[in-house]
Structure formats: structure tokens, C-alpha cells
Amino acid sequence: MKKFSELKLQKLAHLSAICLITATLAACGGGNSGGDIDPLFTPVGNDSDGDGLTDAQEASIGTDPQLADTDNNGITDDNEDSDSDGVSNIQEIIDGTDPAVSSFDPDGDGLTNTEEASLGTDPNLADSDFNGISDADEDTDGDGVSNIQELIDGTDPAVSDLVTEDRCDDNNSNNPEWGDNCVLKAGGTYATSSYTRGVQRILWCQGHDAGQDINQFADGIFGNNTAQAVRDFQTANGLAMDGIVGPETWPALFGKLSLISSETNFDVHAIDGPNCPTPSPQFYQLADGVTLLGWKMAEFPGSSNLVDFGAAP
């Protein structure tokens, strides 16, 4: 699994550096005091009230371009902190950040105050619901992609990107190499299926196990752990990382099978991977003696009892 720290660094690389404590704010010119703003700095554009903010900038943050102190609180609009991120409006403009959008992250979870507000999480708690998963690693909209990854990808972590009806050209795995098997994804039509259980076994054998044993992980339900394991598998195999098992990912998963024996009416395959160093029967490709037919799956690794490998649970 991509570590949260790596994801956070990716996202923070796109945010301007900000000062996080009062002493630092004073040193770099943030906060409500105005700090050591360059005395030669002049706004580019009309500044009707002479407060250092152009009329257009005041409109964007909701202050009155005709009043230097819109709320009459003794602090001029340029020295106000409209987005409450600890940096004054004027300093944000100098720094190239948006004075109307907070970039402050007091709990250090990689989500800004503004982002946490949109998700309904607590900006002062890295794990708002105390469930052991940071707010950044939660999947608020249940689409199989963490909040932090959605922000990196430019999608909305509060709105699911999933479509419930998915393509399925082969719901019984009748074709030899799986490329047209049902599309699997969190929240999708075939999320709960024996297809999912088979995929989970391959992911588990490949080492994408979410810290669980094979029986816990391969439960036939395509949830957040499975979606993340698919993304890890896709990254490791040079595939587009979307957490969906579709026409590109299915053949890559099929490629992790190894033929271990051939019988008259079936071929027996094991799964390659560091978690399955000893080959054991897991998939059976049926045949009529001449033509390869559909696939079945071992009831459990090593079993000769066969169960469906398809769209049904």
C-alpha cells in the first residue's frame, strides 16, 4: 500500500509553504499583525480604499473595496485572515496563495481546514472518529479511493465517482484468458461475487494482503482494502492505477497463474507470489479433452472441491 506519508508529500508539494506557529508567523509576515510586508509592495489593479488589496481581490474574499476596514474591528482588510489559516490576506497574495481558501493543517493529517470542513471531519483531530484511520486515509464517499488520494487525483473526496452498473461480457469466465470478465470495483454491480474472491486470492498471494490472512482478505466483497490492493497491484505491474479490475487488469491477474498439472478434463493452476511460495491448486481450467472451456476455483487453496468463478456471489 502506498504509505500515507508519501501521499501527503505529493499533495503538500502543490501547496505553498505556510508558517505553522505564532513565532514563525511573526517572522515571515503572517498573522493578523501584517508582519514585515515589503514596503515597496503595491497592488496591481485599482485599490479604491488604499488598504493594499485591489478591488477585485476584495471581491474574491468578500470585503468592501470602498472600506479599508470592512467590519470596523480595528484591523484593516489586508491584515485580516479571511480563511483563518494563520496567514494574513496581504501575505497570502504576496506568497501566491488564495486568501479565501485555507491551506492550514493544524492536525497534520494532510487535509487543510477547508478540506476538512467539506468532509465534515475535525480540523484539530487527525483521526476524527477515533477508528485508527487518519482523516486523510478515510474514504468518506465510499468509492474505494482515500480522501488524500482523491485530492491528489483532483476528484472530490466527498462525492463518489463510482457507477453502480458495470460492463460484464462474460459472467461465468468461459473465455480462456479473462479479458472480458465482469468489471469489478467498490460499490459496483459485481463487487460481491466469486470473481472478487478469486481476484482477492491472487492479490493476497502477490503480497497485497492488507495485513490479513487469506481467509480474512478473500471474503468475496470488493471493499476499501481490496480497492487499495488492486491499486498497489496496478502500480507494481505498470498499469493505470484506478482500483478497478477491468479489461487491462484482468489479463495481468491471469498472468500470475502457473500451470502445475494437466488432466483429461481440466488444467490445474497455482498462483505465483511471495505469500504463496508452495504451489497449491487454486484455479481449474475445464476442458473437453480438446477445447479449453471455462474456469472454476478451488473451494479453498489446495482443495480439489470446485466452486464457481464468476459474477454470482
C-alpha positions as CSV (number, residue, x, y, z in Angstrom):
1,M,0.0,0.0,0.0
2,K,1.3,3.5,-0.8
3,K,2.2,4.9,2.5
4,F,0.2,7.9,3.8
5,S,3.4,9.9,4.2
6,E,4.1,9.5,0.5
7,L,0.6,10.6,-0.5
8,K,0.8,13.5,1.9
9,L,4.1,14.7,0.4
10,Q,2.6,14.5,-3.1
11,K,-0.3,16.7,-2.1
12,L,1.8,19.1,0.0
13,A,4.1,19.6,-2.9
14,H,1.2,21.5,-4.5
15,L,0.5,23.7,-1.5
16,S,2.5,26.9,-0.8
17,A,4.6,26.7,2.4
18,I,2.9,28.3,5.4
19,C,4.1,29.2,8.9
20,L,2.6,26.9,11.5
21,I,3.2,28.6,14.8
22,T,2.9,32.1,16.1
23,A,6.6,32.8,16.4
24,T,7.2,31.7,12.8
25,L,4.2,33.7,11.6
26,A,5.7,36.8,13.1
27,A,9.0,36.1,11.4
28,C,7.6,35.5,8.0
29,G,4.9,38.2,7.9
30,G,1.8,36.2,8.6
31,G,-1.0,36.5,11.1
32,N,-3.2,39.5,11.8
33,S,-0.4,41.9,12.6
34,G,0.5,42.2,8.9
35,G,4.2,41.4,9.7
36,D,7.1,42.7,7.7
37,I,5.3,43.3,4.4
38,D,7.7,44.7,1.8
39,P,7.1,48.5,2.0
40,L,7.6,48.7,-1.8
41,F,4.8,46.2,-2.4
42,T,1.9,47.8,-4.3
43,P,-1.2,46.0,-5.5
44,V,-1.6,45.5,-9.2
45,G,-5.1,46.9,-10.0
46,N,-7.4,49.5,-8.6
47,D,-7.4,49.9,-4.8
48,S,-10.2,52.3,-4.0
49,D,-9.8,52.2,-0.2
50,G,-6.0,52.2,-0.1
51,D,-5.7,49.1,2.1
52,G,-3.3,47.2,-0.2
53,L,-5.9,44.9,-1.7
54,T,-7.2,45.6,-5.2
55,D,-11.0,45.9,-5.6
56,A,-11.0,42.5,-7.4
57,Q,-9.1,40.8,-4.6
58,E,-11.6,42.3,-2.1
59,A,-14.5,41.0,-4.1
60,S,-13.0,37.5,-4.0
61,I,-12.7,37.4,-0.2
62,G,-15.9,39.2,0.5
63,T,-14.6,42.5,1.9
64,D,-15.8,46.0,0.8
65,P,-13.4,47.6,-1.7
66,Q,-14.6,51.0,-0.6
67,L,-13.7,50.5,3.1
68,A,-10.2,49.8,4.4
69,D,-11.7,48.1,7.5
70,T,-14.9,46.4,6.3
71,D,-16.0,45.1,9.6
72,N,-14.8,48.1,11.6
73,N,-12.9,45.9,14.1
74,G,-9.7,47.9,14.0
75,I,-7.9,45.5,11.6
76,T,-7.6,46.6,8.0
77,D,-8.8,44.2,5.4
78,D,-5.3,43.5,4.2
79,N,-4.3,42.4,7.7
80,E,-7.4,40.3,8.2
81,D,-7.1,36.5,7.8
82,S,-10.3,35.7,5.8
83,D,-9.7,32.0,5.6
84,S,-8.5,31.6,9.2
85,D,-5.3,29.7,8.1
86,G,-2.9,31.9,10.2
87,V,-1.6,34.0,7.3
88,S,-2.9,37.5,6.5
89,N,-4.7,38.3,3.3
90,I,-1.9,40.5,2.0
91,Q,0.8,38.0,2.8
92,E,-1.2,35.3,1.0
93,I,-1.3,37.5,-2.1
94,I,2.4,38.1,-1.9
95,D,3.0,34.3,-1.4
96,G,0.8,33.5,-4.3
97,T,-1.8,31.6,-2.2
98,D,-5.5,32.2,-2.1
99,P,-6.6,34.4,0.8
100,A,-10.1,32.9,0.6
101,V,-9.0,29.3,0.8
102,S,-7.3,27.9,3.9
103,S,-4.0,26.0,3.4
104,F,-3.6,25.5,7.2
105,D,-3.4,21.9,8.6
106,P,-3.3,22.2,12.4
107,D,-3.7,18.4,13.0
108,G,-1.0,17.4,10.4
109,D,-3.2,14.9,8.6
110,G,-2.6,16.3,5.1
111,L,-6.0,17.9,4.9
112,T,-6.5,21.6,5.1
113,N,-9.1,23.2,7.3
114,T,-11.2,24.0,4.3
115,E,-11.0,20.4,3.0
116,E,-11.9,19.0,6.4
117,A,-14.9,21.3,6.6
118,S,-16.1,19.9,3.3
119,L,-15.7,16.4,4.6
120,G,-17.2,17.0,8.0
121,T,-14.1,16.0,9.8
122,D,-12.5,17.8,12.7
123,P,-9.6,20.0,11.6
124,N,-8.0,19.7,15.0
125,L,-8.0,15.9,15.1
126,A,-6.0,13.7,12.7
127,D,-8.5,10.8,13.4
128,S,-11.9,12.5,13.9
129,D,-13.8,9.3,14.6
130,F,-11.0,7.6,16.6
131,N,-11.2,4.4,14.5
132,G,-7.5,4.1,13.9
133,I,-7.6,5.6,10.4
134,S,-6.5,9.1,9.8
135,D,-9.0,11.5,8.2
136,A,-6.8,11.6,5.1
137,D,-6.8,7.8,4.7
138,E,-10.6,7.5,5.3
139,D,-12.8,7.0,2.3
140,T,-15.6,9.4,3.1
141,D,-17.6,8.9,-0.1
142,G,-17.1,5.1,-0.1
143,D,-15.8,4.9,-3.6
144,G,-12.7,2.9,-2.8
145,V,-10.3,5.8,-3.0
146,S,-8.9,7.5,0.1
147,N,-9.6,11.2,0.7
148,I,-6.0,12.2,0.3
149,Q,-5.7,10.2,-2.9
150,E,-8.8,11.9,-4.4
151,L,-7.4,15.3,-3.6
152,I,-4.1,14.3,-5.4
153,D,-6.1,13.0,-8.3
154,G,-8.3,16.1,-8.5
155,T,-11.6,14.3,-7.6
156,D,-14.0,15.2,-4.9
157,P,-13.5,13.1,-1.7
158,A,-17.0,13.9,-0.6
159,V,-18.7,12.7,-3.8
160,S,-18.5,9.1,-5.0
161,D,-17.0,8.6,-8.5
162,L,-18.5,5.1,-8.9
163,V,-21.1,4.0,-11.3
164,T,-23.2,1.1,-10.0
165,E,-23.9,-0.6,-13.4
166,D,-20.7,-2.1,-14.8
167,R,-19.7,-3.9,-18.0
168,C,-19.9,-7.6,-18.0
169,D,-19.3,-9.6,-21.2
170,D,-18.5,-12.9,-19.5
171,N,-20.2,-13.6,-16.2
172,N,-19.1,-17.2,-16.0
173,S,-15.4,-16.9,-17.0
174,N,-16.0,-19.0,-20.1
175,N,-13.2,-17.5,-22.1
176,P,-9.6,-18.7,-21.6
177,E,-7.7,-15.5,-20.5
178,W,-10.3,-13.5,-18.6
179,G,-10.0,-10.2,-20.5
180,D,-13.8,-9.8,-20.8
181,N,-14.7,-10.9,-17.3
182,C,-17.1,-8.6,-15.4
183,V,-15.7,-5.2,-14.3
184,L,-15.1,-5.3,-10.5
185,K,-14.9,-2.2,-8.3
186,A,-16.1,-1.0,-4.9
187,G,-19.8,-0.3,-5.0
188,G,-20.2,-1.9,-8.4
189,T,-22.7,-4.4,-9.6
190,Y,-20.3,-7.3,-9.2
191,A,-18.5,-6.1,-6.1
192,T,-19.8,-9.1,-4.2
193,S,-19.0,-12.2,-6.3
194,S,-16.8,-15.2,-6.7
195,Y,-14.9,-13.2,-9.3
196,T,-13.9,-10.9,-6.4
197,R,-12.9,-13.8,-4.2
198,G,-10.6,-15.1,-7.0
199,V,-9.1,-11.7,-7.5
200,Q,-8.5,-11.3,-3.8
201,R,-6.7,-14.7,-3.7
202,I,-4.3,-13.5,-6.5
203,L,-3.8,-10.2,-4.8
204,W,-3.1,-11.9,-1.5
205,C,-0.6,-14.3,-3.0
206,Q,1.1,-11.3,-4.6
207,G,1.6,-9.8,-1.2
208,H,-1.1,-7.2,-1.3
209,D,-2.8,-8.6,1.8
210,A,-3.8,-5.6,4.0
211,G,-2.1,-7.4,6.9
212,Q,-4.8,-10.2,6.9
213,D,-4.7,-13.9,6.4
214,I,-6.1,-15.3,3.1
215,N,-9.4,-16.2,4.6
216,Q,-10.0,-12.8,6.0
217,F,-8.9,-10.9,2.9
218,A,-10.5,-13.2,0.3
219,D,-14.1,-12.7,1.5
220,G,-15.7,-12.1,-1.9
221,I,-16.5,-8.5,-1.1
222,F,-14.8,-5.7,-3.0
223,G,-14.3,-3.1,-0.3
224,N,-11.7,-0.4,0.5
225,N,-8.9,-2.9,1.3
226,T,-9.4,-4.7,-2.0
227,A,-9.5,-1.5,-4.0
228,Q,-6.3,-0.4,-2.4
229,A,-4.7,-3.8,-3.1
230,V,-5.8,-3.5,-6.7
231,R,-4.2,-0.1,-6.9
232,D,-1.0,-1.5,-5.4
233,F,-1.0,-4.4,-7.9
234,Q,-1.6,-2.0,-10.8
235,T,1.3,0.2,-9.7
236,A,3.6,-2.8,-9.4
237,N,2.7,-4.1,-12.9
238,G,2.8,-0.8,-14.8
239,L,-1.0,-0.4,-15.2
240,A,-3.2,2.7,-14.9
241,M,-3.9,3.0,-11.1
242,D,-7.7,3.2,-10.7
243,G,-8.5,0.5,-8.2
244,I,-10.8,-1.2,-10.8
245,V,-10.4,-4.7,-12.2
246,G,-11.3,-4.1,-15.9
247,P,-10.0,-5.3,-19.3
248,E,-6.4,-4.3,-18.6
249,T,-6.1,-5.5,-15.1
250,W,-7.8,-8.9,-15.6
251,P,-5.1,-10.2,-18.0
252,A,-2.4,-9.0,-15.6
253,L,-4.0,-11.0,-12.8
254,F,-4.3,-14.0,-15.1
255,G,-0.6,-13.7,-15.8
256,K,0.1,-14.6,-12.1
257,L,-1.2,-18.1,-12.6
258,S,1.2,-21.1,-13.2
259,L,0.1,-24.4,-14.7
260,I,1.1,-27.2,-12.3
261,S,-0.7,-30.2,-13.8
262,S,-2.9,-31.2,-16.8
263,E,-5.6,-33.8,-16.6
264,T,-8.0,-35.1,-19.2
265,N,-10.8,-32.7,-18.4
266,F,-9.0,-29.8,-16.7
267,D,-5.7,-28.0,-16.1
268,V,-4.7,-27.1,-12.6
269,H,-3.2,-23.7,-11.8
270,A,-1.5,-22.3,-8.8
271,I,-0.9,-18.6,-8.0
272,D,2.6,-17.1,-8.0
273,G,3.6,-14.7,-5.3
274,P,5.6,-14.3,-2.1
275,N,2.7,-15.2,0.1
276,C,2.2,-18.5,-1.8
277,P,5.7,-19.9,-2.2
278,T,4.4,-23.5,-2.3
279,P,2.3,-24.1,-5.4
280,S,-1.2,-25.4,-4.5
281,P,-4.3,-25.9,-6.7
282,Q,-6.4,-22.7,-6.8
283,F,-7.9,-22.4,-10.3
284,Y,-9.1,-25.1,-12.7
285,Q,-9.5,-24.5,-16.4
286,L,-12.0,-27.0,-17.6
287,A,-11.7,-28.8,-21.0
288,D,-13.5,-31.4,-23.0
289,G,-10.3,-33.3,-24.0
290,V,-9.6,-30.9,-26.9
291,T,-11.0,-27.5,-26.3
292,L,-10.4,-25.3,-23.2
293,L,-13.6,-24.3,-21.5
294,G,-14.5,-22.1,-18.6
295,W,-12.9,-21.7,-15.2
296,K,-13.6,-23.0,-11.7
297,M,-11.9,-22.2,-8.4
298,A,-10.8,-24.4,-5.6
299,E,-13.2,-24.2,-2.6
300,F,-10.1,-23.2,-0.6
301,P,-6.4,-23.2,-1.6
302,G,-5.3,-26.8,-2.2
303,S,-8.8,-28.2,-2.3
304,S,-10.0,-30.4,-5.2
305,N,-13.6,-29.4,-4.5
306,L,-14.6,-26.8,-7.1
307,V,-16.8,-23.7,-6.8
308,D,-17.9,-21.1,-9.3
309,F,-15.6,-18.4,-10.5
310,G,-18.0,-15.8,-11.9
311,A,-20.4,-12.9,-11.3
312,A,-22.5,-14.7,-8.7
313,P,-21.6,-14.4,-5.0
